[in-house]
Amino acid sequence: MTRPILGRRALLAAAALLPAAPALAQTRTITDALGREVVVKQRPERVVTCFNYEEFTAIAGLNGWQRVVGMNRVVWEGWRPAIFSRYRALIPALATLPDVGNTDEGTFAAEKVIGLRPDLVMMPAWTWAAAETARNQIAAAGIPILVFDYNAQTLERHLSSTRAIGAAMGETDRAEQLAQRYQRNIEDILNRSAQAGGPKPRAYIELGQGGAAVIGNSYPPVTMWGRIFEMLGAQNIAAGRIPGNYGPIPAEAVLASDPQFVFIGASSWTGRPNAVRTGYDVPPEVTRASLGPYAQRPGWAGLSAIRAGELHAMEHGLCRTLFDDTAALYMARRFHPGAFADDDPVAVLADYHARFLPVPFSGTWMLPWRT
């Protein structure tokens, strides 16, 4: 959803507040994740960015935030406040940066963006798709829009998104280092998974926001966790059962499919007392206590996954990121233990923090229900 269309007079008035268009010599062209050629200033000084804030931080660094004038607050501050608060302590501007809204709540609006007088807007592909009217208004005001897409969960989109953000923020070397790290790790995981052979493991993932009493979303092979399953050669029991990019599948379908591996998406959500808990401040025993009720669901005791101890908590925020290779490594290690016996995905995640993120690594991010 978007806000009502602005009147022509209001749009023209807002556009008049923007700086004069830069001379051609002061601009450059960047190819974004959708393959669009976007003309931007040599150094954008007023940036609005709408998602993947940890990726933005890894690429642009803390100094990059000095040029951010607006953000979609709810997807970080609202969805994962425990993580947001750690970054706010290092980036004081996060406490007061204006909110441009979110398409899921119908609060994203062109006038909010235009009023901030940005010289660049960076948005995820799902905002681009959901806010056609608003983004056309922003473009009509002379503001370039660069689209990134980590949700597609493809190597190509991850790399193109990283390089586009790096180019826009003047951090091409750091972006290339991140892109090459991700490509190297993912290709190694996929190659070793393919070489491991054997039958496809039957796998199921469910979002654990509501706890075991609520059937949470699962993901088909086209996006996010479902795409990771597909890349790893797993048989996703949600395939063909979800019409869109995510949604629940019936309890009886899970029982009939008898998954050999079950992953529950967890996080540090606020206002979700029954959720499976993971994150910086969460010890393993708390994660396991919140995961345990899933093993007690009707009929689940007979599932192959439960009987074999293959019920797992996975930090949902590990998906659609530049460090989701760690989640893929964890899953691959469960699917093919012989091929990945010497790998430690948690150590890889800790190393990523040490090298690219300003916050220290701690807490619980992925683990099995049984020790």
Stockholm file with secondary structure:
# STOCKHOLM 1.0

chainA/1-371         MTRPILGRRALLAAAALLPAAPALAQTRTITDALGREVVVKQRPERVVTCFNYEEFTAIAGLNGWQRVVGMNRVVWEGWRPAIFSRYRALIPALATLPDVGNTDEGTFAAEKVIGLRPDLVMMPAWTWAAAETARNQIAAAGIPILVFDYNAQTLERHLSSTRAIGAAMGETDRAEQLAQRYQRNIEDILNRSAQAGGPKPRAYIELGQGGAAVIGNSYPPVTMWGRIFEMLGAQNIAAGRIPGNYGPIPAEAVLASDPQFVFIGASSWTGRPNAVRTGYDVPPEVTRASLGPYAQRPGWAGLSAIRAGELHAMEHGLCRTLFDDTAALYMARRFHPGAFADDDPVAVLADYHARFLPVPFSGTWMLPWRT
#=GR chainA/1-371 SS CCCCCCCHHHHHHHHHTSCCCCCGGGEEEEECTTSCEEEEESSCSSEEECSCHHHHHHHHHHHHGGGEEEECCIIIIITCHHHHHHHHHHCGGGGTCCBCCCGGGTCCCHHHHHTTCCSEEEEEHHHHHHCHHHHHHHHHTTCCEEEECSTTCCHHHHHHHHHHHHHHTTCHHHHHHHHHHHHHHHHHHHHHHHHHCSSCCEEEEEECSSCTTSCCCBCCTTSHHHHHHHHTTCEETTTTTCSSSCBCCCHHHHHHHCCSEEEEEEBCCSSCTTSCBCBTTCCHHHHHHHHHHHHTSTTGGGSHHHHTTCEEEEEGGGTTSTTTHHHHHHHHHHHCTTTSTTCCHHHHHHHHHHHHCSSCCCSBSEEESCC
#=GC SS_cons         CCCCCCCHHHHHHHHHTSCCCCCGGGEEEEECTTSCEEEEESSCSSEEECSCHHHHHHHHHHHHGGGEEEECCIIIIITCHHHHHHHHHHCGGGGTCCBCCCGGGTCCCHHHHHTTCCSEEEEEHHHHHHCHHHHHHHHHTTCCEEEECSTTCCHHHHHHHHHHHHHHTTCHHHHHHHHHHHHHHHHHHHHHHHHHCSSCCEEEEEECSSCTTSCCCBCCTTSHHHHHHHHTTCEETTTTTCSSSCBCCCHHHHHHHCCSEEEEEEBCCSSCTTSCBCBTTCCHHHHHHHHHHHHTSTTGGGSHHHHTTCEEEEEGGGTTSTTTHHHHHHHHHHHCTTTSTTCCHHHHHHHHHHHHCSSCCCSBSEEESCC
//
